[in-house]
């Protein structure tokens, strides 16, 4: 496993990181312990979670994933072996804290202290804003539509000031943003540059063969501003494995269980998935491995966040790090992308 320094921080992370959002709902604590043990054995030092998890979010499982990780830290005495990321949620889902839920001092401090307690740790290495407080294009919305009434969101300077205090208190080491836009990333960087407030160390956005929208504006920012992508959903909720093609509904699979998740199963996304799966098979490759290898190859990606519900899936996903795609396959992938660009933003 290779490691990289995250942005301009002093944090070194593995190029593959372990996603955790199924733990506490699709996966038991026993499953999660086995996954964390394997990840550590395979050289993965970067675990990603959030106060929101497990997913799909609901009041009954709020914070369940963090509790499981905290129990593993305690059982394995392994906190010092892991770079841990977690997130404070944005607006919505009113069961978390009293409304209005914003990225202000009251909310961030309450969320952070709650996460630290559940995780049984004194600090979080990388603490993200899970999604913007302001109204903008994320979670499947490709184009930006301005809302002239959206004026009451917390100023970004105020949000960074709260995170700065948490950093000074030793509760977090670095800050990040998630589901963010080019304007948002550059604004956070600009504020940090002129004020001395914490500089964001990375951006956690979706990136996969069905959603390469990160390349449009954010990839250049990642490269020129030392603010890399931590790519989530590299398999598009597992659809890029090809397991749902032909109308299949594998028992226990995420979209089988939670059919409201339609982001990666729209007609054009299915058409593109068929093309990518066929390309992989024509070259003797597993479709999931090809999809993960494509993400791993991007210079703006610091770490690829893989998630799995079975140990077999986790093994295969980690093994995909060894796969290097040929120029011929990359060219063919790009040709498909030109014909069916971003069918699942």
N, C-alpha and C positions, 0 to 999 in steps of 0.2 A: 504494500500500500504506500502511495506517495502522500506527502503532506505539503501544505502551502500555508504561508502567513496570510491571515485574513485582513485584506485591505492594508491600512497603515497601523493596525493594532500590533500587539505582541503575541497574538493568539495563533497557534499553529493547529490546523485542522486537517483531518484525512480527506482525501479527494472524494471519498464516498462517505456519506453520513446516514445515520439510522433514523428513519421516520417512525413515529410512535402513535399516530392518531387512532389506530384500531384497538389499542390496548384499553381494556375496561369495557369493551362492547363486543367487537368481533373476536378479540383475543382475551384470554384469561391472564391473570397475573403469572401463572405457571408458564404460559406461552411466552409472555413478555420477558420473563427471567431468562428463558432459553435463548431468545433472540439477542438479548443484551450480552449474554455470555459468549455466544458465537461471534457477534460483532467485534467484541474486544479481542477474542482469539485471532480473528482475521485481520486485525490491525486498524479497525475503525475506532477512532477516539471521539467522534463528534455525534452527539445525540440531539435530536430536535423534538421539542414538545411545545405545549401552550396551555394556558389556563383553560382554554375552551375545550380541550380534548377530554373524552373521546368524541369521535365523529361517527354518525351525524350528531350534532350538538343537541343536548336536551338537559333539563335541570337535574335529572336523576344521575347523570354520568359526568356532570360538570366537575372538572378537577380530578377525575378518576385516573387518568394517565399519569399525571404528576405524582399522585399517591403511590402508584405502582413503581415508578422510578425511584421515589424516595425509599420505599421498602427494599428495593434492590440495592441501593447505595448502602443502606444499613446492614443488610444481610451479607453483602460481599465486601464491605469496607472499601468501596471502589470509587468514591467521589473524586479522588485525586487522579484517577486514570481517565477521566472523561471531560471533554469540553462540552458543556451543557448550554443549549439554547432554549429559551422559552419566550412567551409572548403575552403582552397585554392586549385584550380585545378592544375593538372599536365599538361604535354604536350598534344597537340591536340586542336581541336576546336578553330581555329585561330581568331574567332570573339571577344574573350574575351579581349585580350591585344595584344600589339605589340609583334611579334616574335623576338627572340626565347622565348617561355614561359617556364620558369624554376623555380626551387625552390630557386631562388637567391633573393638578397635584393630588386631589382627593382620590381620584380613580387609579392613577398609576401607583401611588404608594400603597393603596389597599390591595390592588392586584398583585404587586410585587411581594408584599409581605405574605399574602395568601399562598403564592407559588412557593416561596422559600419554606414555608411551614410544611406544605404538602410534600415538597421534594426533600425535606430533611437535610437542608444545606444552608450555609450562611451566605452563599453567593451564587449568581448565575453568570456564566461567562459571556454570553451574548443575549441581550434582551431586546426583542423586537416590538415595534408597534404592529399588531397583527394585520390591520387594514386601516386606511385613512379615516379620520373623523369627518373630513369634508366629503361632500358629494363629488365623486369623480368616476372614471371608468376602470372598474376592476370586477373580479368574480364573474367573468363571462361577457362583460360589456367591452366591446372593442373600441368604439368611437366615443369621444367626449362630447357631452351636451351640457352647456353651462346652465346652472340654476341660479338666477339672480336673487332668489330668496335664501340661498345657502351662505349666510354671512356670520353665523354665530359659533363657528368652530374655534377651538382653542388655537391661539397663535402658535406657530411652530417654535418660536423662541421660548415661549413658556413651557412647552412640552420638553424641549431640550434642556431647559433649566432644571426641571424636575429630575430628569435622567442624570444630569450632571451631579446633583445632590446625592442621588443613589450611588453613583460611581464614587464620589468622595467618601461616602459611608462604607464603601467596600461591598455593597450588595450586588453590584454588577461590574463587569470588567469593560464591556464594550456595548454599543447600541447598534441596532439595525432597523430596517423598515421592511414591510412585507406587503405584497399586493399594491405596490406603489407605482406612480407614473414618472415619466422623465422630469416633468416640472417639479414634482414632490422631491425626488432625489436631489436634483440640482439646488432646490431651495434649501433643503437641509444642509447640503454641503456648503452653500454660500453663507448661511447663518453661522455655521461652525467656524468657517474660515475667518470671518470678521469679528467674532465674539469670543473665541476661545472655548465655546461650548463643545460637548463631545461630537466628534466626527463619525458619521455612520460608517461601520466597517463592512457592511454588506447588505444586499437586497435579496429577500426571499420571495421570488415570484414564480408562477408556473412557467415551465419551459419543456416542450416535447415536440415530437414530429407533427402533432396536430395543432400546436400552438407555439409558433415561433415569433409571436408579436414582440417579444423582448428584443429581438434583433433590430426592430425598426428605429427605436430611439435610445433605449437603455443600454444596449451592448456597447455603443461608443462611449457612453458615460462610464461604464464599468472599466473599460480599458484605459481611458485617458485620465480618470479620476481615482484610480486604485480603489474601486468600490465594486467588488465582484458580485456575481450572481450565486446564490445558493438555490439551486433549481429544485422546485417541488413538482410533484405529479409527472415525473419523467416518463411514466408509462400511461399517462392519461387515464387514471383510475383503473389501470390494468387492461384497458381496451387494446393497447398496442401489442399485447401478447397474442392477440388474435383469438382469445378464448371465447369472446362473445359473438364472433362472426357466424353468419348463417342462422341468426336468431337463437343461438345457444344461450342457456342460462345455467352456468355451472353451480352446483349446490354449494352454498356458503360464500360465494363470491360477492363482492361489494355491491355491484349493480343489480345482482339477483336479489339481494336482501333489501337494498334501498333503491327502488326503481325511480325515485324522484330525481336522482342524479343523472341528468340527461345531457350534460355538457359535452361529453365525448361520444354520444350515441345518436347524434343527429344524422340525417341522410348523407350529407357531404363528408362528415367525419367518418362514417362507416365506409364510404367509397374510398377515402384516402387510406384508411386502415387496411382495407383489402389490398390496395396497391403496395403498401409498405410490407405487408405480410408476404405477398407474392414475391416481391423483390428479395426479401430475406431468404425465403425458401429456395429461390432460383440459385442462390449462392451458398446454399447449404448452411444457412445461419438460422438460429432461433430468432423469431421476430422480436421478442422482448429484449434479447441480448443486443440485437442491432439497434433498437431504439435507445437503450441505455448507453451504448457505445457512442452513438451520435452526440448525446448530451455531454458525455465525458470528454469528447474531443474538442469542445468549444473553448477557446482561450479566455473567454470572459466568465467561465464557470469555475468557481473555486471548489465547490463540492456539490455532488449529486445526491439528493435526499431520496433514498430508496425506502419503500415500505413493503411489508409482506405480512400475510396472515398465516403462512406455513413455513416451516424450516426449509422445505425443499425450494420454495420461492426465494427465500432469503439467500440460500446458498447460490442459486442460479444468478440472482441479481448481483451478488458480490463478485462472482466469477466473471461477470460481464465486463468488469474493469480491465481484465486482461485482453479483451478483444479490441483490436485496432482495425478500423474500417479502411478498405482500399480506396484509392482515389476514384476508381470505377464506381464503387457503391455510393460514395459521397455524391458523385455527379448524378447518379440515378435518383438518389434521394432528393436532390435539389430540383431535378426535372419534375418529379411528382409535386413538390412544393410549389413550383411555378404554375402548375396546372390547377392545383387545389390548395391555394394559400390559406393558412390559418383557419381551417374549418371549425375549430373548437376553441375560440379565444377565451 
